Amino acid sequence: MTRTAKILTCLAVAAAIVLGFLYGKGLLSVHEARVKPASLAVLAAQNPAKAAPDVVFVDAAGGRHALSAFKGRYVLLNMWATWCAPCVAELPALARLKAQVPGLAVLAVDLTGRRETPAMADAFLKQHQASILGALVDTDVKMMAAFKDVALPTTVLIDPNGKVVARAEGPAMWDDPDAVAYFKELAGS
């Protein structure tokens, strides 16, 4: 082996060790390794990633679901309200994303609270071409505080280990072709 080949081999091994250390310590995440498209500029990486709170929401049939039940897959959790114009405007884009990326759990939870029943949220989603999202309501009125939301809509990306790896405050172009490709790659769809 030539001297140059030995040096290159040593450098490659050193680089592998450094990257392995950084990933092992959680200083780099799989989410950061992917190139985020410009259409998702509002989606900012959360460093360090923190465990998502185990909030509970109710579906149209009255069933209660814990966020922790979705561990093992990527989750895009969108928190919205019927009175929030930017929230309502982005619902159809979230619905199109959900239809195109089946490997991604897209959860749009209505935070309107106790005034909003799951049946009312279901009718609202149908009216706004977003019924595929399924009516989910935070009837306990705890989600906003648990995620420390100060603005609506707020969307968090949760990795398969249940950690929040990215957060968007404000609307995004969730159904942009580059965004769909990004989420397909992320979710392995």
Buried (B, 14 or more C-beta within 10 A) or exposed (E): EEEEEEEEEEEEEEEEEEEEEEEEEEEBBEBBEEEBBEBBEBBEBBBEBEEBBEBBBBBBEEEEBEBEEBBEEBBBBBBBBBEBEEBBEBBBBBBBBBEBBEEBBBBBBBBBBEEBBBEBBBBBBEEBEBBBBBBBBBBBEBBBEBBEBEEBBBBBBBBBEBBBBBBBBEBBBBBBEBBBEBBBEBBEE
